[in-house]
Amino acid sequence: MLSKDWLQYHQVAVYAVAVLLAVVVGVGWESATSTFQQFINPVLAVLLYVTFLEIPLTRLRQAFTNLRFMTAALGMNFLVVPVVVYGLTRLLPEEPVLLVGAFMVLLTPCIDYVIAFTDIADGNAEQITAATPALMLVQLALLPVYLWLFMGQQVAEAIEPGPFVEAFVLLIALPLTLAWVTEAWAERSQAGQQWQEAMGWLPVPMMGATLLVVIGSQLPRVRESIEQIAAVVPVYVAFLVIMPLLARLVAGLLQMDSGDSRALVFTSVTRNSLVVLPLALALPSGYELAPAVVVTQTLVELMGMVVLTRVVPTLLVPDSPKSTPLSGDVDEG
């Protein structure tokens, strides 16, 4: 019998079907890609709304005071990741369009569906949610700096803040506010409780829908340039392997509990491809291939997440007793 537990247990199969369907549609019905493109942000917004509903507000408030996690997340994303990315991109051909696309997507931490992936892996999703404003603001400030260091002034000056701000408002602030309102409604009304209960069915189906629309919308773009952009695939795969291991090492050194450790792994490995894509499309003449390079990372990452949501909680960061909080951290016990 279909149930929430059944969906949770078979979530990887659901995602595999979604990816397969996206490939079939993307290859055989290219006219559907523009329709899928229009649904990416609405589907992501609904996904994050139902994910936020799974997070008790009291735990989210506590998460903002966990200085240890915040420091680790910022350090991993803006100190460790740039070093790793610079090293990995030395393996790419010296083609500016490939390099700028890879830098743009790999240097920007995800602020949207990372929350859902963390929640699926039984990580501390409220900690990721609390960190998103800082991650968004810091990447907005530092992306031009890193591009200037790695690529030069011309590319750095082409970055506009608009897509970052729009994504944060539509994909984080609005769904989070609606989730808060819903939880308050559920505390005072039976109808609110029923609504929240009904929404509890949606996280797995909505993640499947996200995979479908993202891959289905972008696959033709990648196919058109597959020979040129194939070189970036090993770099993206290597990033998916290296960053979880480094994040696990740092989490161990900081004596984080399993929930925080998993959250650190996912914020370190997931990238902001859906927000960066409009930036890549706005690059000057000569960089027309950059969007396809960004989209390729989306395809590699989404398939990698299907694996990591199982591997991280079972092998990389298995359940463990919570560590004693350090000064400035929240005692959740």
C-alpha positions as CSV (number, residue, x, y, z in Angstrom):
1,M,0.0,0.0,0.0
2,L,1.3,3.5,-0.9
3,S,2.4,5.5,2.1
4,K,4.8,8.2,3.1
5,D,7.2,5.5,4.5
6,W,7.0,3.6,1.2
7,L,7.8,6.8,-0.8
8,Q,10.8,7.5,1.6
9,Y,12.1,4.0,1.3
10,H,11.8,3.9,-2.5
11,Q,12.9,7.5,-3.1
12,V,16.0,6.5,-5.1
13,A,13.8,4.5,-7.5
14,V,11.5,7.4,-7.8
15,Y,14.4,9.7,-8.7
16,A,15.8,7.2,-11.2
17,V,12.5,7.0,-13.0
18,A,12.3,10.8,-13.1
19,V,15.8,11.0,-14.6
20,L,15.1,8.3,-17.2
21,L,11.8,10.1,-18.1
22,A,13.7,13.4,-18.5
23,V,16.2,11.8,-20.8
24,V,13.5,10.2,-22.9
25,V,11.6,13.5,-23.2
26,G,14.7,15.6,-23.7
27,V,15.9,13.4,-26.5
28,G,12.6,12.6,-28.2
29,W,10.5,15.8,-27.7
30,E,12.8,18.8,-27.8
31,S,9.9,21.2,-28.1
32,A,9.0,20.4,-24.5
33,T,12.2,21.8,-23.2
34,S,11.0,25.4,-23.2
35,T,8.0,24.4,-21.2
36,F,10.1,22.5,-18.7
37,Q,12.4,25.6,-18.4
38,Q,9.4,27.7,-17.2
39,F,8.6,25.2,-14.5
40,I,12.0,25.0,-12.9
41,N,11.6,27.8,-10.4
42,P,7.9,27.0,-9.5
43,V,8.8,23.3,-8.9
44,L,11.8,24.3,-6.8
45,A,9.7,26.7,-4.8
46,V,7.1,24.0,-4.0
47,L,9.9,21.5,-3.2
48,L,11.5,23.9,-0.7
49,Y,8.1,24.8,0.8
50,V,7.2,21.2,1.6
51,T,10.8,20.6,2.8
52,F,10.6,23.6,5.2
53,L,7.4,22.3,6.5
54,E,9.3,19.2,7.8
55,I,11.5,21.5,9.9
56,P,10.1,22.5,13.3
57,L,10.5,26.3,13.7
58,T,12.0,26.0,17.2
59,R,14.9,24.0,15.8
60,L,15.4,26.4,12.9
61,R,15.7,29.3,15.4
62,Q,18.3,27.3,17.3
63,A,20.2,26.6,14.2
64,F,21.0,30.3,13.7
65,T,23.1,30.3,16.8
66,N,25.3,27.3,15.8
67,L,28.5,29.2,15.2
68,R,30.6,26.1,14.7
69,F,28.5,25.0,11.7
70,M,28.3,28.4,10.2
71,T,32.0,28.9,10.4
72,A,32.6,25.4,8.9
73,A,30.1,25.9,6.1
74,L,31.6,29.3,5.1
75,G,35.2,28.0,5.4
76,M,34.5,24.9,3.2
77,N,32.7,26.8,0.5
78,F,34.8,29.9,0.3
79,L,38.3,28.7,1.3
80,V,38.5,25.0,0.6
81,V,36.3,24.8,-2.5
82,P,38.2,27.5,-4.4
83,V,41.5,25.7,-3.9
84,V,40.0,22.4,-5.0
85,V,38.3,23.9,-8.0
86,Y,41.5,25.7,-9.1
87,G,43.4,22.5,-8.9
88,L,40.8,20.4,-10.8
89,T,40.4,23.0,-13.6
90,R,44.2,22.7,-14.3
91,L,43.1,19.4,-16.0
92,L,40.9,21.3,-18.5
93,P,41.9,22.5,-21.9
94,E,43.0,26.2,-21.9
95,E,39.7,27.3,-23.4
96,P,38.3,30.4,-21.5
97,V,34.7,29.4,-22.2
98,L,35.1,26.1,-20.5
99,L,37.0,27.5,-17.6
100,V,34.6,30.4,-16.9
101,G,31.6,28.0,-17.0
102,A,33.3,25.6,-14.6
103,F,34.5,28.4,-12.3
104,M,31.1,30.0,-12.2
105,V,29.2,26.9,-11.2
106,L,31.7,25.3,-8.9
107,L,32.6,28.4,-6.9
108,T,28.9,29.1,-5.9
109,P,27.3,26.9,-3.1
110,C,23.7,25.8,-3.6
111,I,21.0,27.7,-1.7
112,D,17.9,25.8,-2.8
113,Y,17.6,22.1,-3.3
114,V,20.6,21.4,-1.0
115,I,18.1,21.7,1.8
116,A,15.9,18.9,0.3
117,F,18.9,16.6,-0.3
118,T,20.2,17.2,3.2
119,D,16.8,16.4,4.6
120,I,16.5,13.2,2.5
121,A,19.9,12.0,3.9
122,D,18.7,12.7,7.5
123,G,21.0,15.6,7.8
124,N,20.4,18.8,9.8
125,A,18.3,20.6,7.2
126,E,17.4,23.5,9.5
127,Q,21.2,24.2,9.8
128,I,21.4,24.5,6.0
129,T,18.4,26.7,5.9
130,A,19.8,29.0,8.5
131,A,23.1,29.2,6.5
132,T,21.5,30.2,3.2
133,P,21.4,34.0,3.7
134,A,25.1,34.0,4.5
135,L,26.0,31.6,1.7
136,M,24.0,33.8,-0.8
137,L,25.6,37.1,0.3
138,V,29.1,35.8,0.4
139,Q,29.0,34.1,-2.9
140,L,27.5,37.2,-4.5
141,A,30.5,39.2,-3.1
142,L,33.2,36.7,-3.8
143,L,32.3,35.2,-7.2
144,P,33.6,38.3,-9.1
145,V,36.7,38.3,-7.0
146,Y,37.5,34.6,-7.7
147,L,36.7,35.1,-11.4
148,W,39.1,38.1,-11.5
149,L,41.8,36.0,-9.8
150,F,41.3,33.0,-12.1
151,M,40.1,34.5,-15.3
152,G,40.7,38.3,-15.4
153,Q,38.8,41.6,-15.0
154,Q,36.6,41.3,-18.1
155,V,34.7,38.2,-17.0
156,A,34.4,39.5,-13.4
157,E,32.7,42.7,-14.5
158,A,30.1,40.7,-16.4
159,I,28.6,39.3,-13.2
160,E,25.3,40.9,-12.2
161,P,23.7,40.4,-8.7
162,G,20.1,40.3,-10.0
163,P,19.7,36.5,-10.5
164,F,21.1,35.8,-7.0
165,V,18.7,38.2,-5.3
166,E,15.7,37.0,-7.3
167,A,16.6,33.3,-6.6
168,F,16.9,34.0,-2.9
169,V,13.6,35.8,-2.6
170,L,11.6,33.3,-4.8
171,L,13.3,30.1,-3.7
172,I,14.2,30.7,-0.1
173,A,12.5,33.7,1.5
174,L,9.0,33.1,0.1
175,P,8.7,29.3,0.6
176,L,10.2,29.7,4.1
177,T,7.7,32.4,5.0
178,L,4.8,30.4,3.7
179,A,6.1,27.4,5.7
180,W,6.2,29.5,8.9
181,V,2.6,30.7,8.2
182,T,1.5,27.1,7.6
183,E,3.0,25.8,10.8
184,A,1.4,28.6,12.8
185,W,-1.9,27.8,11.1
186,A,-1.5,24.1,11.9
187,E,-1.0,24.9,15.6
188,R,-4.3,26.7,15.8
189,S,-6.5,24.9,13.3
190,Q,-7.5,21.4,12.4
191,A,-7.7,22.4,8.8
192,G,-4.1,23.7,9.1
193,Q,-3.1,20.3,10.5
194,Q,-4.8,18.5,7.7
195,W,-3.1,20.7,5.1
196,Q,0.4,20.1,6.7
197,E,-0.3,16.4,6.8
198,A,-1.2,16.4,3.1
199,M,1.9,18.3,2.3
200,G,3.9,15.7,4.0
201,W,3.3,13.4,1.0
202,L,5.1,15.7,-1.4
203,P,8.8,15.9,-0.7
204,V,9.8,12.8,-2.6
205,P,7.4,13.4,-5.6
206,M,8.5,17.0,-5.8
207,M,12.2,16.0,-5.8
208,G,11.3,13.7,-8.7
209,A,9.6,16.6,-10.4
210,T,12.6,18.8,-9.9
211,L,14.9,16.2,-11.5
212,L,12.4,15.9,-14.4
213,V,12.1,19.5,-15.3
214,V,15.8,20.5,-14.7
215,I,17.2,17.6,-16.8
216,G,14.4,17.7,-19.4
217,S,14.8,21.4,-19.9
218,Q,18.6,21.5,-20.4
219,L,19.4,18.2,-22.1
220,P,19.1,19.4,-25.7
221,R,21.4,22.4,-24.9
222,V,24.1,19.9,-23.7
223,R,23.6,17.6,-26.6
224,E,24.4,20.4,-29.1
225,S,27.8,20.9,-27.6
226,I,28.6,17.5,-26.1
227,E,32.0,17.0,-27.9
228,Q,33.4,20.3,-26.5
229,I,32.0,20.1,-23.0
230,A,32.8,16.5,-22.4
231,A,36.1,17.6,-20.9
232,V,34.4,19.1,-17.9
233,V,32.6,16.0,-16.9
234,P,35.6,14.3,-15.1
235,V,36.2,17.5,-13.2
236,Y,32.6,17.6,-12.0
237,V,32.7,13.9,-11.0
238,A,36.0,14.4,-9.2
239,F,34.4,17.4,-7.3
240,L,31.5,15.1,-6.2
241,V,34.0,12.6,-4.8
242,I,36.6,14.9,-3.2
243,M,34.4,17.4,-1.5
244,P,32.3,15.0,0.6
245,L,35.5,13.4,1.8
246,L,37.0,16.7,2.8
247,A,33.8,17.9,4.4
248,R,33.7,14.6,6.4
249,L,37.3,15.2,7.5
250,V,36.5,18.7,8.7
251,A,33.3,17.6,10.5
252,G,35.3,15.0,12.3
253,L,38.0,17.5,13.4
254,L,35.2,19.8,14.7
255,Q,33.5,16.9,16.5
256,M,30.2,17.5,14.8
257,D,27.3,15.1,15.3
258,S,26.0,13.1,12.4
259,G,23.2,15.6,11.5
260,D,25.6,18.6,11.2
261,S,28.2,16.5,9.5
262,R,25.8,15.4,6.8
263,A,24.7,19.0,6.4
264,L,28.3,20.1,6.0
265,V,28.9,17.4,3.3
266,F,25.9,18.5,1.2
267,T,26.6,22.3,1.4
268,S,30.2,21.6,0.4
269,V,29.3,19.5,-2.6
270,T,26.1,20.9,-4.1
271,R,26.5,23.9,-6.4
272,N,24.3,26.9,-7.4
273,S,23.8,25.9,-11.0
274,L,20.2,27.0,-11.4
275,V,21.1,30.6,-10.2
276,V,24.3,30.7,-12.1
277,L,22.7,29.7,-15.4
278,P,21.2,33.2,-16.1
279,L,24.6,34.7,-15.3
280,A,26.3,32.4,-17.8
281,L,23.7,33.4,-20.4
282,A,24.4,37.1,-19.8
283,L,28.2,36.7,-20.5
284,P,29.6,38.7,-23.4
285,S,30.2,37.5,-26.9
286,G,32.7,34.6,-27.1
287,Y,31.3,32.8,-24.1
288,E,28.1,31.3,-25.7
289,L,29.2,27.8,-24.6
290,A,29.4,28.7,-20.9
291,P,25.7,27.9,-20.2
292,A,26.1,24.4,-21.6
293,V,29.1,24.0,-19.3
294,V,27.0,25.1,-16.3
295,V,24.1,22.8,-17.3
296,T,26.4,19.8,-17.6
297,Q,27.3,20.3,-13.9
298,T,23.6,20.2,-13.1
299,L,23.1,16.9,-14.9
300,V,26.2,15.4,-13.2
301,E,25.3,16.7,-9.8
302,L,21.7,15.6,-9.8
303,M,22.7,12.1,-10.7
304,G,25.4,12.2,-8.1
305,M,22.9,13.3,-5.4
306,V,20.8,10.2,-6.0
307,V,23.9,8.3,-4.9
308,L,25.1,10.6,-2.1
309,T,21.7,10.7,-0.4
310,R,22.2,7.0,0.2
311,V,26.0,6.8,0.6
312,V,26.4,9.7,3.1
313,P,24.0,8.5,5.8
314,T,25.0,4.8,5.5
315,L,28.7,4.9,4.8
316,L,30.3,8.3,5.0
317,V,28.5,9.7,8.0
318,P,26.6,6.9,9.8
319,D,24.5,7.7,12.9
320,S,26.5,8.6,15.9
321,P,26.0,10.1,19.4
322,K,25.9,13.8,19.4
323,S,29.1,15.5,20.5
324,T,29.4,17.9,23.4
325,P,28.7,21.4,22.0
326,L,31.6,23.8,21.9
327,S,31.3,27.3,23.1
328,G,28.7,29.3,21.1
329,D,26.9,26.2,19.9
330,V,23.4,25.2,20.8
331,D,22.8,22.3,23.1
332,E,20.0,20.4,21.4
333,G,20.0,17.7,23.9
